[in-house]
Every structure is written in C-alpha cells, then in structure tokens.
Amino acid sequence: MINRLSEFGINIQSLDDREYFFEYRIDEGFFTNFENSAVNKGRLNCRATVNKTSSFIRVTFHIAGSIELICDRSLDPFQFPVDLTGQTVYKFGDQDHEMDDEVIMIPRTKREINLSQNIYELIAMAIPMKKLHPRYDQEISGEDEIIYTTGGTTGKDKSPVMDPRWEALKKLKGNK
C-alpha cells in the first residue's frame, strides 16, 4: 500500500496572509490509505481554497466526480455522483485540538496541515444511508412513505371501526 497522503500536505509556514488555490485528483489510491474505508473506488476532483490570515486559516473544499458504491438491494456496483462543498477552519492557539467538526485549533509553530482527512470525511458524509442502484429510483418514493393513522375507518362514512373486543367490554361495563 502506497501512502499518497503527503501530497495533500500544505506548508503553512511559507504562506503569506492571502488566498491560495490547490487542485487534487482523488482516485482508488487515495481511498486505500483509510482503514475500513466506506469507498474503495472513485474519480473525483477537489479544489481547495486556502485563505490565510494572522489568526486563522480557512479552507473551503469543492469536490466533484463520482464514487463507486455497492447497492444494498442487488449488490451490484454503481457510480454515485458527488458534488459537494465543505469548510474547515484552522484557528491558531496553544495546542492541537479539534474544537468541533469544522474548527481545529493548531499551534502557531505547526509547519504543515494535511487536508486528506478532511477531504475523506466530506466524501464519506456524502454517501447515502440507503445505497440503491439508480434502476431502483422509481421504487424509492413509495417505499419510504409512512402513513400514520389513529384507527381504522369504514367505507364512505369514515366512522371508526370498533374492535369487537372493546364492544364486549362495553357491554360488561354497562351491566354493573
């Protein structure tokens, strides 16, 4: 397994306070670097806009292309289109610390940031919970519908249908 993640590293010590653009090609070799990856194949382009200031670095990602997923129903592989944007802010502070999903504190002495993990997480978050081959698109709409009712009704008059067990209990209650 070849580690290609070093190409996603950016030497932030050499950057002036301004905007920079980086282009990356993402393919099978990228995904092999992540253990238990949800994606094994794909062809994507990533454009990272890095805006460095004296107090933070904002990285905006635009990722477009397709990944290969396996259909949950038929186990057939299919191409899933990906077109997404995301952002990570690296805030200068005293230590390395992930503050939340989009904000990471880094020390001012840090020489390099590596964008590979951020890119991978954005792609992984784009994977739908239910992976269905496009040929099943017509079936999806009716399959996920849930109909809530408060009880059964009869034909045209829409009056509730009484469960015969409740009818028997009502008779017992009335005989007291």
Disulfide bonds with the S-S distance in Angstrom:
none
